[in-house]
Protein backbone atom coordinates (compact mmCIF):
# COMPACT_ATOMS: atom_id res chain seq x y z
CA UNK A 1 0.00 0.00 0.00
CA UNK A 2 1.27 3.43 -0.93
CA UNK A 3 1.72 5.82 1.97
CA UNK A 4 2.44 9.54 2.05
CA UNK A 5 5.81 10.13 3.67
CA UNK A 6 5.82 13.78 4.72
CA UNK A 7 9.16 13.75 6.52
CA UNK A 8 10.94 12.17 3.58
CA UNK A 9 9.16 14.49 1.19
CA UNK A 10 10.30 17.59 3.02
CA UNK A 11 13.87 16.32 3.18
CA UNK A 12 14.12 14.68 -0.23
CA UNK A 13 16.14 17.36 -1.98
CA UNK A 14 18.32 17.98 1.06
CA UNK A 15 18.90 14.24 1.36
CA UNK A 16 19.97 14.00 -2.25
CA UNK A 17 22.49 16.75 -1.75
CA UNK A 18 23.79 15.27 1.46
CA UNK A 19 24.18 11.64 0.50
CA UNK A 20 25.76 12.32 -2.85
CA UNK A 21 28.49 14.49 -1.44
CA UNK A 22 29.81 12.10 1.21
CA UNK A 23 33.21 10.72 0.33
CA UNK A 24 34.59 7.26 0.97
CA UNK A 25 36.13 8.55 4.18
CA UNK A 26 32.89 9.78 5.77
CA UNK A 27 30.19 7.44 4.46
CA UNK A 28 29.57 3.89 3.26
CA UNK A 29 30.27 3.21 -0.40
CA UNK A 30 27.42 4.54 -2.55
CA UNK A 31 24.97 2.07 -3.98
CA UNK A 32 25.90 1.57 -7.67
CA UNK A 33 23.31 1.92 -10.42
CA UNK A 34 21.47 -1.36 -11.06
CA UNK A 35 22.93 -3.47 -13.83
CA UNK A 36 20.75 -4.50 -16.74
CA UNK A 37 21.37 -7.13 -19.37
CA UNK A 38 21.31 -5.86 -22.97
CA UNK A 39 17.78 -5.79 -24.34
CA UNK A 40 16.13 -5.13 -27.68
CA UNK A 41 14.64 -1.66 -27.44
CA UNK A 42 11.02 -1.18 -28.40
CA UNK A 43 10.43 0.59 -31.74
CA UNK A 44 8.68 3.54 -30.10
CA UNK A 45 11.93 4.45 -28.32
CA UNK A 46 14.06 4.35 -31.46
CA UNK A 47 15.95 7.58 -32.08
CA UNK A 48 17.36 9.33 -35.07
CA UNK A 49 20.94 8.09 -35.36
CA UNK A 50 21.66 9.43 -38.85
CA UNK A 51 24.11 11.92 -37.34
CA UNK A 52 25.98 9.07 -35.59
CA UNK A 53 25.67 10.81 -32.20
CA UNK A 54 28.17 8.56 -30.43
CA UNK A 55 30.97 9.55 -32.84
CA UNK A 56 33.06 12.60 -32.03
CA UNK A 57 36.05 14.48 -33.43
CA UNK A 58 39.27 12.51 -33.53
CA UNK A 59 42.15 13.85 -31.41
CA UNK A 60 45.09 15.23 -33.34
CA UNK A 61 48.60 14.76 -32.00
CA UNK A 62 49.77 14.32 -28.45
CA UNK A 63 48.35 16.23 -25.49
CA UNK A 64 50.21 19.50 -24.90
CA UNK A 65 51.88 19.94 -21.53
CA UNK A 66 49.66 21.52 -18.86
CA UNK A 67 49.80 25.31 -19.06
CA UNK A 68 51.37 25.22 -22.52
CA UNK A 69 48.38 25.15 -24.85
CA UNK A 70 48.59 26.01 -28.57
CA UNK A 71 48.41 29.75 -29.15
CA UNK A 72 45.00 31.12 -30.11
CA UNK A 73 43.28 27.87 -29.09
CA UNK A 74 40.28 27.69 -26.78
CA UNK A 75 42.48 25.77 -24.36
CA UNK A 76 44.96 28.66 -24.18
CA UNK A 77 42.08 31.08 -23.54
CA UNK A 78 40.79 28.90 -20.68
CA UNK A 79 44.28 28.78 -19.17
CA UNK A 80 44.49 32.58 -19.35
CA UNK A 81 41.12 32.77 -17.58
CA UNK A 82 42.65 30.82 -14.70
CA UNK A 83 39.98 28.11 -14.38
CA UNK A 84 37.83 25.66 -16.32
CA UNK A 85 34.12 26.47 -15.91
CA UNK A 86 32.04 23.30 -15.64
CA UNK A 87 28.25 23.24 -15.90
CA UNK A 88 26.58 20.42 -14.00
CA UNK A 89 23.83 19.68 -11.45
CA UNK A 90 23.99 19.60 -7.66
CA UNK A 91 21.38 16.92 -6.96
CA UNK A 92 22.35 13.91 -9.09
CA UNK A 93 23.50 11.39 -6.51
CA UNK A 94 26.79 9.67 -7.40
CA UNK A 95 27.38 11.90 -10.43
CA UNK A 96 27.18 15.53 -9.27
CA UNK A 97 25.76 16.62 -5.93
CA UNK A 98 26.69 18.90 -3.06
CA UNK A 99 28.52 17.62 0.00
CA UNK A 100 26.92 19.35 3.02
CA UNK A 101 30.11 18.97 5.05
CA UNK A 102 32.32 20.78 2.56
CA UNK A 103 29.81 22.65 0.40
CA UNK A 104 31.50 21.19 -2.68
CA UNK A 105 29.74 19.53 -5.62
CA UNK A 106 31.19 16.04 -6.07
CA UNK A 107 30.66 12.88 -8.11
CA UNK A 108 31.59 10.92 -11.21
CA UNK A 109 30.81 13.78 -13.61
CA UNK A 110 32.72 16.29 -11.50
CA UNK A 111 35.79 14.05 -11.45
CA UNK A 112 35.60 13.87 -15.25
CA UNK A 113 35.82 17.66 -15.23
CA UNK A 114 38.71 17.66 -12.78
CA UNK A 115 40.73 15.44 -15.10
CA UNK A 116 40.25 17.96 -17.93
CA UNK A 117 41.27 20.80 -15.59
CA UNK A 118 44.38 18.82 -14.63
CA UNK A 119 45.28 18.40 -18.31
CA UNK A 120 44.88 22.14 -18.88
CA UNK A 121 46.52 23.51 -15.74
CA UNK A 122 48.34 20.63 -14.08
CA UNK A 123 45.91 21.15 -11.18
CA UNK A 124 42.50 19.41 -10.90
CA UNK A 125 41.36 22.09 -8.45
CA UNK A 126 41.36 24.74 -11.19
CA UNK A 127 37.68 23.99 -11.73
CA UNK A 128 34.77 26.38 -11.21
CA UNK A 129 31.38 24.68 -10.99
CA UNK A 130 28.17 26.35 -12.07
CA UNK A 131 24.84 24.65 -11.42
CA UNK A 132 22.98 24.57 -14.74
CA UNK A 133 19.18 24.33 -15.04
CA UNK A 134 18.46 20.96 -16.63
CA UNK A 135 16.58 22.42 -19.57
CA UNK A 136 19.28 25.02 -20.33
CA UNK A 137 22.38 22.86 -20.61
CA UNK A 138 22.98 23.33 -24.34
CA UNK A 139 22.07 27.02 -24.12
CA UNK A 140 24.70 27.65 -21.45
CA UNK A 141 27.34 26.02 -23.66
CA UNK A 142 26.27 28.03 -26.70
CA UNK A 143 26.25 31.40 -24.92
CA UNK A 144 29.56 30.80 -23.16
CA UNK A 145 28.28 30.75 -19.57
CA UNK A 146 30.29 27.54 -19.12
CA UNK A 147 33.24 25.99 -20.98
CA UNK A 148 31.55 22.59 -21.07
CA UNK A 149 28.69 20.64 -19.52
CA UNK A 150 29.15 17.23 -17.88
CA UNK A 151 25.76 16.31 -16.44
CA UNK A 152 24.52 12.77 -17.24
CA UNK A 153 23.72 14.24 -20.66
CA UNK A 154 22.72 12.02 -23.58
CA UNK A 155 24.38 12.76 -26.90
CA UNK A 156 21.67 12.69 -29.58
CA UNK A 157 21.14 14.14 -33.03
CA UNK A 158 18.86 16.94 -31.85
CA UNK A 159 21.44 18.20 -29.38
CA UNK A 160 24.28 17.78 -31.88
CA UNK A 161 22.59 20.56 -33.86
CA UNK A 162 23.22 22.92 -30.94
CA UNK A 163 26.54 21.75 -29.48
CA UNK A 164 29.39 19.36 -30.16
CA UNK A 165 29.90 16.31 -27.96
CA UNK A 166 32.95 14.43 -26.78
CA UNK A 167 33.24 10.70 -27.15
CA UNK A 168 30.91 8.72 -24.88
CA UNK A 169 32.19 8.40 -21.30
CA UNK A 170 29.28 6.41 -19.80
CA UNK A 171 26.26 4.43 -21.03
CA UNK A 172 23.00 4.34 -19.06
CA UNK A 173 19.41 3.36 -19.89
CA UNK A 174 15.94 4.59 -18.96
CA UNK A 175 13.96 2.58 -16.39
CA UNK A 176 11.24 3.44 -13.87
CA UNK A 177 11.06 3.97 -10.10
CA UNK A 178 7.82 3.03 -8.30
CA UNK A 179 6.63 2.41 -4.75
CA UNK A 180 7.25 -0.93 -3.06
CA UNK A 181 4.01 -2.88 -3.05
CA UNK A 182 2.59 -1.01 -6.02
CA UNK A 183 2.48 -4.16 -8.13
CA UNK A 184 3.94 -2.21 -11.06
CA UNK A 185 6.76 -3.86 -12.98
CA UNK A 186 7.15 -1.69 -16.06
CA UNK A 187 6.49 1.77 -17.48
CA UNK A 188 3.81 0.34 -19.75
CA UNK A 189 1.74 -0.62 -16.68
CA UNK A 190 1.44 3.06 -15.73
CA UNK A 191 -1.12 3.96 -18.40
CA UNK A 192 -3.24 6.93 -17.32
CA UNK A 193 -1.01 7.59 -14.29
CA UNK A 194 1.39 10.48 -13.75
CA UNK A 195 5.08 9.82 -14.30
CA UNK A 196 7.71 12.45 -13.53
CA UNK A 197 10.89 13.45 -15.38
CA UNK A 198 13.00 16.60 -15.61
CA UNK A 199 12.20 19.42 -18.01
CA UNK A 200 14.28 19.17 -21.18
CA UNK A 201 15.22 15.52 -20.65
CA UNK A 202 14.94 12.78 -23.24
CA UNK A 203 13.22 10.77 -20.48
CA UNK A 204 10.22 13.11 -20.52
CA UNK A 205 9.86 12.64 -24.28
CA UNK A 206 10.05 8.86 -23.92
CA UNK A 207 7.27 8.70 -21.32
CA UNK A 208 4.92 10.23 -23.88
CA UNK A 209 5.81 7.48 -26.39
CA UNK A 210 4.64 4.57 -24.22
CA UNK A 211 1.64 2.84 -25.88
CA UNK A 212 -0.41 2.68 -22.66
CA UNK A 213 -0.17 6.50 -22.41
CA UNK A 214 1.14 7.36 -18.96
CA UNK A 215 0.86 11.08 -18.23
CA UNK A 216 4.23 12.91 -18.37
CA UNK A 217 4.79 15.39 -15.54
CA UNK A 218 7.76 17.74 -15.80
CA UNK A 219 9.75 19.19 -12.91
CA UNK A 220 12.85 21.43 -12.96
CA UNK A 221 15.00 18.57 -11.65
CA UNK A 222 14.82 15.03 -10.34
CA UNK A 223 15.02 16.16 -6.72
CA UNK A 224 11.65 17.83 -7.29
CA UNK A 225 10.40 14.62 -8.94
CA UNK A 226 11.31 12.70 -5.80
CA UNK A 227 9.37 15.14 -3.62
CA UNK A 228 6.33 14.80 -5.90
CA UNK A 229 6.65 11.00 -5.77
CA UNK A 230 6.85 10.94 -1.99
CA UNK A 231 3.83 13.23 -1.70
CA UNK A 232 1.82 10.96 -4.04
CA UNK A 233 1.53 13.67 -6.69
CA UNK A 234 2.98 11.23 -9.24
CA UNK A 235 2.91 7.44 -9.35
CA UNK A 236 6.45 6.99 -10.65
CA UNK A 237 9.65 8.58 -11.87
CA UNK A 238 11.24 7.48 -15.13
CA UNK A 239 14.74 8.40 -16.22
CA UNK A 240 18.22 6.94 -16.57
CA UNK A 241 19.00 4.10 -14.19
CA UNK A 242 22.03 6.02 -12.92
CA UNK A 243 19.80 8.83 -11.65
CA UNK A 244 17.13 6.46 -10.35
CA UNK A 245 19.75 4.65 -8.25
CA UNK A 246 20.45 7.92 -6.46
CA UNK A 247 16.75 8.59 -5.89
CA UNK A 248 16.17 5.07 -4.58
CA UNK A 249 19.01 5.54 -2.10
CA UNK A 250 16.94 8.39 -0.59
CA UNK A 251 13.67 6.46 -0.32
CA UNK A 252 13.52 3.01 1.31
CA UNK A 253 9.92 2.63 0.08
CA UNK A 254 10.90 2.81 -3.60
CA UNK A 255 12.18 0.26 -6.09
CA UNK A 256 13.48 0.30 -9.67
CA UNK A 257 11.66 -1.97 -12.10
CA UNK A 258 11.62 -3.02 -15.73
CA UNK A 259 14.29 -3.59 -18.35
CA UNK A 260 16.17 -0.72 -19.92
CA UNK A 261 13.93 1.03 -22.43
CA UNK A 262 16.64 3.09 -24.07
CA UNK A 263 20.35 3.44 -24.53
CA UNK A 264 21.64 6.73 -23.09
CA UNK A 265 25.23 7.50 -24.15
CA UNK A 266 26.57 10.25 -21.90
CA UNK A 267 29.02 12.70 -23.45
CA UNK A 268 30.50 16.11 -22.67
CA UNK A 269 28.83 19.10 -24.36
CA UNK A 270 31.21 21.68 -25.88
CA UNK A 271 30.66 24.73 -28.08
CA UNK A 272 30.65 24.14 -31.83
CA UNK A 273 32.88 27.21 -32.12
CA UNK A 274 35.82 25.36 -30.58
CA UNK A 275 36.40 22.00 -32.32
CA UNK A 276 40.02 22.04 -31.15
CA UNK A 277 38.74 21.94 -27.55
CA UNK A 278 36.51 18.95 -28.34
CA UNK A 279 39.55 17.15 -29.80
CA UNK A 280 41.55 18.05 -26.68
CA UNK A 281 38.83 16.70 -24.36
CA UNK A 282 38.68 13.50 -26.41
CA UNK A 283 42.44 13.11 -26.01
CA UNK A 284 42.04 13.46 -22.22
CA UNK A 285 39.23 10.88 -22.19
CA UNK A 286 41.34 8.48 -24.27
CA UNK A 287 44.22 8.80 -21.82
CA UNK A 288 41.81 8.12 -18.95
CA UNK A 289 40.63 4.94 -20.68
CA UNK A 290 44.17 3.75 -21.28
CA UNK A 291 45.83 4.55 -17.94
CA UNK A 292 43.02 3.28 -15.69
CA UNK A 293 41.87 6.70 -14.44
CA UNK A 294 38.32 6.17 -15.75
CA UNK A 295 38.12 2.78 -14.01
CA UNK A 296 39.36 4.25 -10.72
CA UNK A 297 36.76 7.02 -10.82
CA UNK A 298 34.04 4.46 -11.61
CA UNK A 299 35.13 2.34 -8.64
CA UNK A 300 35.23 5.38 -6.36
CA UNK A 301 31.69 6.58 -7.06
CA UNK A 302 29.79 3.56 -8.37
CA UNK A 303 31.53 0.83 -6.40
CA UNK A 304 32.13 -1.58 -9.27
CA UNK A 305 34.98 -2.37 -11.64
CA UNK A 306 34.18 -2.25 -15.33
CA UNK A 307 35.57 -1.07 -18.65
CA UNK A 308 34.84 2.37 -20.15
CA UNK A 309 32.92 2.71 -23.41
CA UNK A 310 35.23 2.57 -26.41
CA UNK A 311 35.72 5.82 -28.29
CA UNK A 312 34.10 6.22 -31.71
CA UNK A 313 35.28 8.92 -34.08
CA UNK A 314 33.91 10.74 -37.10
C-alpha positions as CSV (number, residue, x, y, z in Angstrom):
1,X,0.0,0.0,0.0
2,X,1.3,3.4,-0.9
3,X,1.7,5.8,2.0
4,X,2.4,9.5,2.0
5,X,5.8,10.1,3.7
6,X,5.8,13.8,4.7
7,X,9.2,13.7,6.5
8,X,10.9,12.2,3.6
9,X,9.2,14.5,1.2
10,X,10.3,17.6,3.0
11,X,13.9,16.3,3.2
12,X,14.1,14.7,-0.2
13,X,16.1,17.4,-2.0
14,X,18.3,18.0,1.1
15,X,18.9,14.2,1.4
16,X,20.0,14.0,-2.3
17,X,22.5,16.8,-1.7
18,X,23.8,15.3,1.5
19,X,24.2,11.6,0.5
20,X,25.8,12.3,-2.8
21,X,28.5,14.5,-1.4
22,X,29.8,12.1,1.2
23,X,33.2,10.7,0.3
24,X,34.6,7.3,1.0
25,X,36.1,8.6,4.2
26,X,32.9,9.8,5.8
27,X,30.2,7.4,4.5
28,X,29.6,3.9,3.3
29,X,30.3,3.2,-0.4
30,X,27.4,4.5,-2.6
31,X,25.0,2.1,-4.0
32,X,25.9,1.6,-7.7
33,X,23.3,1.9,-10.4
34,X,21.5,-1.4,-11.1
35,X,22.9,-3.5,-13.8
36,X,20.7,-4.5,-16.7
37,X,21.4,-7.1,-19.4
38,X,21.3,-5.9,-23.0
39,X,17.8,-5.8,-24.3
40,X,16.1,-5.1,-27.7
41,X,14.6,-1.7,-27.4
42,X,11.0,-1.2,-28.4
43,X,10.4,0.6,-31.7
44,X,8.7,3.5,-30.1
45,X,11.9,4.4,-28.3
46,X,14.1,4.4,-31.5
47,X,15.9,7.6,-32.1
48,X,17.4,9.3,-35.1
49,X,20.9,8.1,-35.4
50,X,21.7,9.4,-38.8
51,X,24.1,11.9,-37.3
52,X,26.0,9.1,-35.6
53,X,25.7,10.8,-32.2
54,X,28.2,8.6,-30.4
55,X,31.0,9.5,-32.8
56,X,33.1,12.6,-32.0
57,X,36.1,14.5,-33.4
58,X,39.3,12.5,-33.5
59,X,42.2,13.8,-31.4
60,X,45.1,15.2,-33.3
61,X,48.6,14.8,-32.0
62,X,49.8,14.3,-28.4
63,X,48.3,16.2,-25.5
64,X,50.2,19.5,-24.9
65,X,51.9,19.9,-21.5
66,X,49.7,21.5,-18.9
67,X,49.8,25.3,-19.1
68,X,51.4,25.2,-22.5
69,X,48.4,25.1,-24.9
70,X,48.6,26.0,-28.6
71,X,48.4,29.8,-29.2
72,X,45.0,31.1,-30.1
73,X,43.3,27.9,-29.1
74,X,40.3,27.7,-26.8
75,X,42.5,25.8,-24.4
76,X,45.0,28.7,-24.2
77,X,42.1,31.1,-23.5
78,X,40.8,28.9,-20.7
79,X,44.3,28.8,-19.2
80,X,44.5,32.6,-19.3
81,X,41.1,32.8,-17.6
82,X,42.6,30.8,-14.7
83,X,40.0,28.1,-14.4
84,X,37.8,25.7,-16.3
85,X,34.1,26.5,-15.9
86,X,32.0,23.3,-15.6
87,X,28.3,23.2,-15.9
88,X,26.6,20.4,-14.0
89,X,23.8,19.7,-11.4
90,X,24.0,19.6,-7.7
91,X,21.4,16.9,-7.0
92,X,22.4,13.9,-9.1
93,X,23.5,11.4,-6.5
94,X,26.8,9.7,-7.4
95,X,27.4,11.9,-10.4
96,X,27.2,15.5,-9.3
97,X,25.8,16.6,-5.9
98,X,26.7,18.9,-3.1
99,X,28.5,17.6,0.0
100,X,26.9,19.4,3.0
101,X,30.1,19.0,5.0
102,X,32.3,20.8,2.6
103,X,29.8,22.6,0.4
104,X,31.5,21.2,-2.7
105,X,29.7,19.5,-5.6
106,X,31.2,16.0,-6.1
107,X,30.7,12.9,-8.1
108,X,31.6,10.9,-11.2
109,X,30.8,13.8,-13.6
110,X,32.7,16.3,-11.5
111,X,35.8,14.1,-11.4
112,X,35.6,13.9,-15.2
113,X,35.8,17.7,-15.2
114,X,38.7,17.7,-12.8
115,X,40.7,15.4,-15.1
116,X,40.2,18.0,-17.9
117,X,41.3,20.8,-15.6
118,X,44.4,18.8,-14.6
119,X,45.3,18.4,-18.3
120,X,44.9,22.1,-18.9
121,X,46.5,23.5,-15.7
122,X,48.3,20.6,-14.1
123,X,45.9,21.2,-11.2
124,X,42.5,19.4,-10.9
125,X,41.4,22.1,-8.5
126,X,41.4,24.7,-11.2
127,X,37.7,24.0,-11.7
128,X,34.8,26.4,-11.2
129,X,31.4,24.7,-11.0
130,X,28.2,26.4,-12.1
131,X,24.8,24.6,-11.4
132,X,23.0,24.6,-14.7
133,X,19.2,24.3,-15.0
134,X,18.5,21.0,-16.6
135,X,16.6,22.4,-19.6
136,X,19.3,25.0,-20.3
137,X,22.4,22.9,-20.6
138,X,23.0,23.3,-24.3
139,X,22.1,27.0,-24.1
140,X,24.7,27.6,-21.4
141,X,27.3,26.0,-23.7
142,X,26.3,28.0,-26.7
143,X,26.2,31.4,-24.9
144,X,29.6,30.8,-23.2
145,X,28.3,30.7,-19.6
146,X,30.3,27.5,-19.1
147,X,33.2,26.0,-21.0
148,X,31.6,22.6,-21.1
149,X,28.7,20.6,-19.5
150,X,29.1,17.2,-17.9
151,X,25.8,16.3,-16.4
152,X,24.5,12.8,-17.2
153,X,23.7,14.2,-20.7
154,X,22.7,12.0,-23.6
155,X,24.4,12.8,-26.9
156,X,21.7,12.7,-29.6
157,X,21.1,14.1,-33.0
158,X,18.9,16.9,-31.9
159,X,21.4,18.2,-29.4
160,X,24.3,17.8,-31.9
161,X,22.6,20.6,-33.9
162,X,23.2,22.9,-30.9
163,X,26.5,21.7,-29.5
164,X,29.4,19.4,-30.2
165,X,29.9,16.3,-28.0
166,X,32.9,14.4,-26.8
167,X,33.2,10.7,-27.2
168,X,30.9,8.7,-24.9
169,X,32.2,8.4,-21.3
170,X,29.3,6.4,-19.8
171,X,26.3,4.4,-21.0
172,X,23.0,4.3,-19.1
173,X,19.4,3.4,-19.9
174,X,15.9,4.6,-19.0
175,X,14.0,2.6,-16.4
176,X,11.2,3.4,-13.9
177,X,11.1,4.0,-10.1
178,X,7.8,3.0,-8.3
179,X,6.6,2.4,-4.7
180,X,7.2,-0.9,-3.1
181,X,4.0,-2.9,-3.0
182,X,2.6,-1.0,-6.0
183,X,2.5,-4.2,-8.1
184,X,3.9,-2.2,-11.1
185,X,6.8,-3.9,-13.0
186,X,7.2,-1.7,-16.1
187,X,6.5,1.8,-17.5
188,X,3.8,0.3,-19.8
189,X,1.7,-0.6,-16.7
190,X,1.4,3.1,-15.7
191,X,-1.1,4.0,-18.4
192,X,-3.2,6.9,-17.3
193,X,-1.0,7.6,-14.3
194,X,1.4,10.5,-13.7
195,X,5.1,9.8,-14.3
196,X,7.7,12.5,-13.5
197,X,10.9,13.5,-15.4
198,X,13.0,16.6,-15.6
199,X,12.2,19.4,-18.0
200,X,14.3,19.2,-21.2
201,X,15.2,15.5,-20.6
202,X,14.9,12.8,-23.2
203,X,13.2,10.8,-20.5
204,X,10.2,13.1,-20.5
205,X,9.9,12.6,-24.3
206,X,10.0,8.9,-23.9
207,X,7.3,8.7,-21.3
208,X,4.9,10.2,-23.9
209,X,5.8,7.5,-26.4
210,X,4.6,4.6,-24.2
211,X,1.6,2.8,-25.9
212,X,-0.4,2.7,-22.7
213,X,-0.2,6.5,-22.4
214,X,1.1,7.4,-19.0
215,X,0.9,11.1,-18.2
216,X,4.2,12.9,-18.4
217,X,4.8,15.4,-15.5
218,X,7.8,17.7,-15.8
219,X,9.7,19.2,-12.9
220,X,12.8,21.4,-13.0
221,X,15.0,18.6,-11.6
222,X,14.8,15.0,-10.3
223,X,15.0,16.2,-6.7
224,X,11.7,17.8,-7.3
225,X,10.4,14.6,-8.9
226,X,11.3,12.7,-5.8
227,X,9.4,15.1,-3.6
228,X,6.3,14.8,-5.9
229,X,6.6,11.0,-5.8
230,X,6.9,10.9,-2.0
231,X,3.8,13.2,-1.7
232,X,1.8,11.0,-4.0
233,X,1.5,13.7,-6.7
234,X,3.0,11.2,-9.2
235,X,2.9,7.4,-9.4
236,X,6.5,7.0,-10.6
237,X,9.6,8.6,-11.9
238,X,11.2,7.5,-15.1
239,X,14.7,8.4,-16.2
240,X,18.2,6.9,-16.6
241,X,19.0,4.1,-14.2
242,X,22.0,6.0,-12.9
243,X,19.8,8.8,-11.7
244,X,17.1,6.5,-10.3
245,X,19.7,4.6,-8.2
246,X,20.5,7.9,-6.5
247,X,16.7,8.6,-5.9
248,X,16.2,5.1,-4.6
249,X,19.0,5.5,-2.1
250,X,16.9,8.4,-0.6
251,X,13.7,6.5,-0.3
252,X,13.5,3.0,1.3
253,X,9.9,2.6,0.1
254,X,10.9,2.8,-3.6
255,X,12.2,0.3,-6.1
256,X,13.5,0.3,-9.7
257,X,11.7,-2.0,-12.1
258,X,11.6,-3.0,-15.7
259,X,14.3,-3.6,-18.3
260,X,16.2,-0.7,-19.9
261,X,13.9,1.0,-22.4
262,X,16.6,3.1,-24.1
263,X,20.4,3.4,-24.5
264,X,21.6,6.7,-23.1
265,X,25.2,7.5,-24.2
266,X,26.6,10.2,-21.9
267,X,29.0,12.7,-23.5
268,X,30.5,16.1,-22.7
269,X,28.8,19.1,-24.4
270,X,31.2,21.7,-25.9
271,X,30.7,24.7,-28.1
272,X,30.7,24.1,-31.8
273,X,32.9,27.2,-32.1
274,X,35.8,25.4,-30.6
275,X,36.4,22.0,-32.3
276,X,40.0,22.0,-31.1
277,X,38.7,21.9,-27.6
278,X,36.5,19.0,-28.3
279,X,39.6,17.1,-29.8
280,X,41.6,18.1,-26.7
281,X,38.8,16.7,-24.4
282,X,38.7,13.5,-26.4
283,X,42.4,13.1,-26.0
284,X,42.0,13.5,-22.2
285,X,39.2,10.9,-22.2
286,X,41.3,8.5,-24.3
287,X,44.2,8.8,-21.8
288,X,41.8,8.1,-19.0
289,X,40.6,4.9,-20.7
290,X,44.2,3.8,-21.3
291,X,45.8,4.6,-17.9
292,X,43.0,3.3,-15.7
293,X,41.9,6.7,-14.4
294,X,38.3,6.2,-15.7
295,X,38.1,2.8,-14.0
296,X,39.4,4.3,-10.7
297,X,36.8,7.0,-10.8
298,X,34.0,4.5,-11.6
299,X,35.1,2.3,-8.6
300,X,35.2,5.4,-6.4
301,X,31.7,6.6,-7.1
302,X,29.8,3.6,-8.4
303,X,31.5,0.8,-6.4
304,X,32.1,-1.6,-9.3
305,X,35.0,-2.4,-11.6
306,X,34.2,-2.3,-15.3
307,X,35.6,-1.1,-18.6
308,X,34.8,2.4,-20.1
309,X,32.9,2.7,-23.4
310,X,35.2,2.6,-26.4
311,X,35.7,5.8,-28.3
312,X,34.1,6.2,-31.7
313,X,35.3,8.9,-34.1
314,X,33.9,10.7,-37.1
